[in-house]
Amino acid sequence: MAAHHVQFRVYYEDTDAGGVMYHAQYLAFAERGRSEALRDAGASAASLLEQHGIAFVVRRASLEYLRPLRLDDLVTITTEVAECRSASVRLRQTLSRDGVVHATIDVTLATIRMSDGRPVRMPEPWAGIMASLVASGETAIA
């Protein structure tokens, strides 16, 4: 997959009293980036829930802050699928401004059946979509 890129602006509501983006907002921006990457691939989280009763949940997230983002910065969120398994997907995301990386996030999403919260395989065509988004040089695992 060519990496997916989307931009969002840092608003006052995203910052602390000093105009620095609040630490939890990095995760919120990453969530928006993942949602847009899925949508642009033709697969929205809402349709997975509506059609199959399945949702993505964050199983694990690792965030490294490298430098602060600030009020009014235009942030680029880059999302790449690193690994795809039958009931989970691991993504690598970066938040950058003007080509400089400010944070990196490694997140694993699991698919669960909403009726009982148990892990479940991704249905077709979702599994195929996710496997096709694996970053070049990596391998998809069925």
TORVEX-777733 format. One record per residue: x, z negated, y of N, C-alpha, C in turn; residue in three letters; residue number from 0. Coordinates in steps of 0.1 Angstrom, whole numbers, padded with zeros to 4 digits. Layout:
{{X Z Y} {X Z Y} {X Z Y} ALA NUM}
...
//
This chain:
{{0009 0000 -0012} {0000 0000 0000} {0009 0000 0012} MET 0}
{{0005 0008 0021} {0011 0006 0034} {0005 -0007 0040} ALA 1}
{{0013 -0015 0046} {0008 -0027 0051} {-0004 -0025 0060} ALA 2}
{{-0013 -0034 0060} {-0025 -0034 0069} {-0021 -0042 0082} HIS 3}
{{-0024 -0036 0094} {-0021 -0043 0106} {-0034 -0044 0115} HIS 4}
{{-0036 -0055 0121} {-0047 -0057 0130} {-0042 -0066 0141} VAL 5}
{{-0048 -0065 0153} {-0044 -0073 0164} {-0055 -0082 0169} GLN 6}
{{-0051 -0094 0173} {-0060 -0103 0180} {-0053 -0110 0191} PHE 7}
{{-0061 -0114 0201} {-0055 -0120 0213} {-0056 -0135 0211} ARG 8}
{{-0046 -0143 0216} {-0047 -0158 0216} {-0055 -0162 0228} VAL 9}
{{-0066 -0168 0226} {-0075 -0173 0236} {-0073 -0188 0239} TYR 10}
{{-0078 -0193 0250} {-0076 -0207 0254} {-0081 -0216 0243} TYR 11}
{{-0092 -0212 0236} {-0097 -0221 0225} {-0088 -0222 0213} GLU 12}
{{-0078 -0213 0212} {-0068 -0213 0201} {-0056 -0222 0204} ASP 13}
{{-0055 -0227 0216} {-0043 -0234 0220} {-0045 -0249 0223} THR 14}
{{-0033 -0256 0223} {-0033 -0270 0227} {-0032 -0271 0242} ASP 15}
{{-0031 -0283 0248} {-0031 -0285 0262} {-0019 -0278 0269} ALA 16}
{{-0008 -0275 0261} {0003 -0268 0267} {0003 -0253 0266} GLY 17}
{{-0008 -0247 0261} {-0010 -0233 0260} {-0003 -0227 0248} GLY 18}
{{0001 -0235 0238} {0007 -0231 0226} {-0004 -0230 0215} VAL 19}
{{-0003 -0220 0207} {-0014 -0218 0197} {-0013 -0230 0187} MET 20}
{{-0024 -0237 0185} {-0026 -0248 0177} {-0022 -0244 0162} TYR 21}
{{-0016 -0252 0155} {-0010 -0249 0142} {-0021 -0244 0132} HIS 22}
{{-0033 -0249 0132} {-0043 -0245 0122} {-0048 -0231 0126} ALA 23}
{{-0047 -0227 0138} {-0051 -0213 0142} {-0043 -0202 0135} GLN 24}
{{-0031 -0205 0131} {-0023 -0195 0124} {-0030 -0191 0111} TYR 25}
{{-0036 -0201 0104} {-0043 -0198 0092} {-0056 -0191 0095} LEU 26}
{{-0063 -0194 0106} {-0075 -0187 0110} {-0072 -0173 0113} ALA 27}
{{-0062 -0170 0120} {-0058 -0156 0123} {-0055 -0149 0111} PHE 28}
{{-0048 -0155 0101} {-0045 -0149 0089} {-0057 -0145 0081} ALA 29}
{{-0067 -0154 0081} {-0080 -0152 0075} {-0087 -0140 0081} GLU 30}
{{-0086 -0138 0094} {-0092 -0126 0100} {-0085 -0114 0096} ARG 31}
{{-0072 -0115 0095} {-0064 -0103 0090} {-0067 -0099 0076} GLY 32}
{{-0069 -0109 0067} {-0073 -0106 0053} {-0087 -0099 0053} ARG 33}
{{-0096 -0105 0061} {-0109 -0099 0061} {-0109 -0085 0065} SER 34}
{{-0102 -0082 0076} {-0101 -0068 0081} {-0094 -0059 0071} GLU 35}
{{-0084 -0064 0064} {-0077 -0056 0054} {-0086 -0052 0043} ALA 36}
{{-0094 -0062 0038} {-0104 -0059 0028} {-0114 -0049 0032} LEU 37}
{{-0119 -0051 0044} {-0130 -0042 0050} {-0124 -0028 0051} ARG 38}
{{-0112 -0027 0056} {-0106 -0013 0058} {-0104 -0006 0044} ASP 39}
{{-0102 -0014 0034} {-0100 -0009 0020} {-0113 -0005 0014} ALA 40}
{{-0124 -0008 0021} {-0138 -0005 0016} {-0144 -0016 0007} GLY 41}
{{-0139 -0028 0009} {-0144 -0040 0001} {-0145 -0052 0010} ALA 42}
{{-0157 -0055 0014} {-0159 -0067 0022} {-0162 -0079 0014} SER 43}
{{-0158 -0091 0018} {-0160 -0103 0011} {-0175 -0106 0010} ALA 44}
{{-0183 -0102 0020} {-0197 -0104 0020} {-0204 -0095 0009} ALA 45}
{{-0199 -0083 0006} {-0204 -0075 -0004} {-0201 -0080 -0018} SER 46}
{{-0189 -0086 -0020} {-0186 -0092 -0032} {-0195 -0104 -0036} LEU 47}
{{-0199 -0112 -0026} {-0208 -0123 -0028} {-0222 -0118 -0030} LEU 48}
{{-0227 -0108 -0022} {-0240 -0103 -0024} {-0243 -0095 -0037} GLU 49}
{{-0233 -0087 -0041} {-0235 -0078 -0052} {-0231 -0085 -0065} GLN 50}
{{-0222 -0095 -0065} {-0217 -0101 -0078} {-0218 -0116 -0078} HIS 51}
{{-0222 -0122 -0067} {-0222 -0137 -0067} {-0208 -0143 -0069} GLY 52}
{{-0198 -0136 -0064} {-0184 -0140 -0065} {-0178 -0141 -0051} ILE 53}
{{-0169 -0151 -0049} {-0163 -0153 -0037} {-0148 -0155 -0039} ALA 54}
{{-0140 -0152 -0028} {-0126 -0155 -0028} {-0125 -0169 -0022} PHE 55}
{{-0116 -0177 -0028} {-0113 -0190 -0023} {-0097 -0191 -0022} VAL 56}
{{-0092 -0199 -0013} {-0078 -0201 -0012} {-0074 -0211 -0022} VAL 57}
{{-0065 -0206 -0031} {-0060 -0215 -0041} {-0047 -0222 -0037} ARG 58}
{{-0039 -0214 -0029} {-0026 -0219 -0025} {-0022 -0212 -0012} ARG 59}
{{-0017 -0219 -0002} {-0012 -0212 0010} {0001 -0219 0014} ALA 60}
{{0011 -0211 0018} {0024 -0216 0023} {0026 -0209 0036} SER 61}
{{0028 -0217 0046} {0030 -0212 0060} {0043 -0217 0066} LEU 62}
{{0050 -0208 0071} {0063 -0211 0078} {0062 -0207 0093} GLU 63}
{{0063 -0217 0101} {0063 -0214 0116} {0077 -0211 0120} TYR 64}
{{0079 -0200 0127} {0092 -0196 0131} {0094 -0197 0146} LEU 65}
{{0084 -0194 0154} {0084 -0196 0168} {0069 -0196 0173} ARG 66}
{{0067 -0203 0184} {0053 -0205 0189} {0047 -0192 0194} PRO 67}
{{0034 -0191 0192} {0026 -0181 0199} {0019 -0188 0210} LEU 68}
{{0016 -0181 0221} {0011 -0187 0233} {-0002 -0180 0238} ARG 69}
{{-0008 -0187 0247} {-0020 -0183 0254} {-0018 -0168 0259} LEU 70}
{{-0028 -0160 0255} {-0029 -0146 0260} {-0019 -0136 0252} ASP 71}
{{-0012 -0141 0242} {-0003 -0133 0234} {-0012 -0123 0226} ASP 72}
{{-0008 -0111 0224} {-0015 -0102 0215} {-0007 -0102 0202} LEU 73}
{{-0013 -0107 0192} {-0007 -0110 0179} {-0011 -0099 0169} VAL 74}
{{-0001 -0094 0162} {-0003 -0085 0151} {-0002 -0092 0138} THR 75}
{{-0013 -0091 0130} {-0014 -0097 0117} {-0011 -0086 0107} ILE 76}
{{-0001 -0087 0099} {0003 -0077 0089} {0000 -0084 0075} THR 77}
{{-0008 -0076 0067} {-0012 -0081 0054} {-0008 -0071 0043} THR 78}
{{-0001 -0077 0033} {0003 -0069 0021} {-0001 -0076 0008} GLU 79}
{{-0006 -0069 -0001} {-0009 -0074 -0014} {0004 -0075 -0022} VAL 80}
{{0009 -0087 -0026} {0021 -0088 -0033} {0019 -0088 -0048} ALA 81}
{{0008 -0093 -0053} {0005 -0093 -0067} {-0010 -0094 -0070} GLU 82}
{{-0015 -0087 -0079} {-0029 -0087 -0083} {-0030 -0090 -0098} CYS 83}
{{-0038 -0101 -0100} {-0041 -0105 -0114} {-0056 -0103 -0116} ARG 84}
{{-0061 -0106 -0128} {-0075 -0103 -0131} {-0085 -0112 -0123} SER 85}
{{-0081 -0124 -0119} {-0089 -0133 -0112} {-0083 -0139 -0099} ALA 86}
{{-0072 -0133 -0095} {-0065 -0138 -0083} {-0057 -0126 -0077} SER 87}
{{-0054 -0129 -0064} {-0045 -0119 -0057} {-0036 -0127 -0047} VAL 88}
{{-0024 -0124 -0047} {-0014 -0130 -0038} {-0011 -0121 -0027} ARG 89}
{{-0012 -0126 -0015} {-0009 -0118 -0003} {0002 -0124 0005} LEU 90}
{{0010 -0115 0012} {0020 -0119 0021} {0015 -0114 0035} ARG 91}
{{0015 -0123 0045} {0011 -0120 0058} {0021 -0125 0068} GLN 92}
{{0022 -0117 0079} {0030 -0121 0090} {0022 -0121 0103} THR 93}
{{0025 -0130 0112} {0019 -0130 0126} {0031 -0127 0135} LEU 94}
{{0030 -0116 0142} {0041 -0112 0151} {0036 -0108 0165} SER 95}
{{0045 -0108 0174} {0042 -0104 0188} {0054 -0095 0192} ARG 96}
{{0051 -0083 0197} {0061 -0074 0202} {0072 -0072 0191} ASP 97}
{{0068 -0071 0179} {0077 -0068 0168} {0085 -0080 0163} GLY 98}
{{0083 -0092 0169} {0091 -0104 0165} {0081 -0112 0157} VAL 99}
{{0086 -0116 0145} {0078 -0124 0136} {0077 -0139 0141} VAL 100}
{{0065 -0144 0142} {0064 -0158 0146} {0060 -0167 0135} HIS 101}
{{0054 -0162 0124} {0050 -0170 0113} {0048 -0161 0101} ALA 102}
{{0051 -0167 0089} {0049 -0160 0076} {0040 -0169 0068} THR 103}
{{0031 -0162 0061} {0021 -0169 0052} {0021 -0162 0038} ILE 104}
{{0022 -0170 0028} {0020 -0165 0014} {0008 -0172 0009} ASP 105}
{{-0002 -0165 0006} {-0015 -0171 0002} {-0020 -0164 -0011} VAL 106}
{{-0025 -0173 -0020} {-0031 -0168 -0033} {-0046 -0171 -0032} THR 107}
{{-0054 -0161 -0034} {-0068 -0162 -0034} {-0073 -0160 -0049} LEU 108}
{{-0082 -0169 -0052} {-0088 -0168 -0066} {-0103 -0164 -0064} ALA 109}
{{-0108 -0157 -0074} {-0122 -0153 -0074} {-0130 -0163 -0083} THR 110}
{{-0141 -0168 -0077} {-0149 -0178 -0084} {-0164 -0173 -0084} ILE 111}
{{-0171 -0177 -0094} {-0185 -0175 -0095} {-0192 -0186 -0087} ARG 112}
{{-0200 -0182 -0077} {-0206 -0192 -0068} {-0216 -0201 -0075} MET 113}
{{-0222 -0196 -0085} {-0232 -0205 -0092} {-0227 -0217 -0098} SER 114}
{{-0214 -0217 -0103} {-0208 -0229 -0109} {-0194 -0232 -0105} ASP 115}
{{-0188 -0224 -0096} {-0175 -0226 -0090} {-0163 -0223 -0100} GLY 116}
{{-0166 -0217 -0111} {-0156 -0214 -0121} {-0149 -0201 -0119} ARG 117}
{{-0136 -0200 -0122} {-0129 -0187 -0121} {-0135 -0176 -0128} PRO 118}
{{-0134 -0164 -0123} {-0140 -0153 -0129} {-0132 -0140 -0126} VAL 119}
{{-0131 -0131 -0135} {-0124 -0118 -0132} {-0131 -0111 -0121} ARG 120}
{{-0122 -0103 -0113} {-0128 -0095 -0103} {-0135 -0083 -0110} MET 121}
{{-0147 -0080 -0105} {-0154 -0069 -0111} {-0149 -0056 -0106} PRO 122}
{{-0151 -0045 -0114} {-0148 -0032 -0109} {-0159 -0028 -0098} GLU 123}
{{-0156 -0022 -0088} {-0143 -0015 -0084} {-0133 -0024 -0077} PRO 124}
{{-0136 -0037 -0076} {-0127 -0046 -0068} {-0114 -0047 -0075} TRP 125}
{{-0113 -0049 -0088} {-0100 -0050 -0094} {-0091 -0037 -0091} ALA 126}
{{-0098 -0026 -0092} {-0091 -0013 -0089} {-0086 -0012 -0074} GLY 127}
{{-0095 -0017 -0065} {-0091 -0017 -0051} {-0079 -0026 -0049} ILE 128}
{{-0080 -0038 -0054} {-0069 -0047 -0052} {-0056 -0042 -0058} MET 129}
{{-0056 -0037 -0070} {-0044 -0031 -0077} {-0038 -0020 -0069} ALA 130}
{{-0047 -0012 -0062} {-0042 -0001 -0054} {-0035 -0005 -0042} SER 131}
{{-0038 -0017 -0037} {-0032 -0023 -0025} {-0019 -0030 -0027} LEU 132}
{{-0014 -0031 -0039} {-0001 -0038 -0042} {0010 -0031 -0034} VAL 133}
{{0018 -0038 -0027} {0029 -0033 -0019} {0038 -0024 -0027} ALA 134}
{{0043 -0014 -0022} {0052 -0004 -0029} {0064 -0012 -0034} SER 135}
{{0068 -0008 -0046} {0079 -0015 -0053} {0075 -0027 -0061} GLY 136}
{{0063 -0032 -0060} {0058 -0043 -0068} {0049 -0037 -0079} GLU 137}
{{0045 -0045 -0088} {0037 -0041 -0099} {0024 -0049 -0099} THR 138}
{{0013 -0042 -0102} {0000 -0049 -0104} {0000 -0055 -0118} ALA 139}
{{-0006 -0066 -0119} {-0008 -0072 -0133} {-0023 -0073 -0135} ILE 140}
{{-0027 -0067 -0146} {-0041 -0067 -0150} {-0046 -0080 -0156} ALA 141}
//
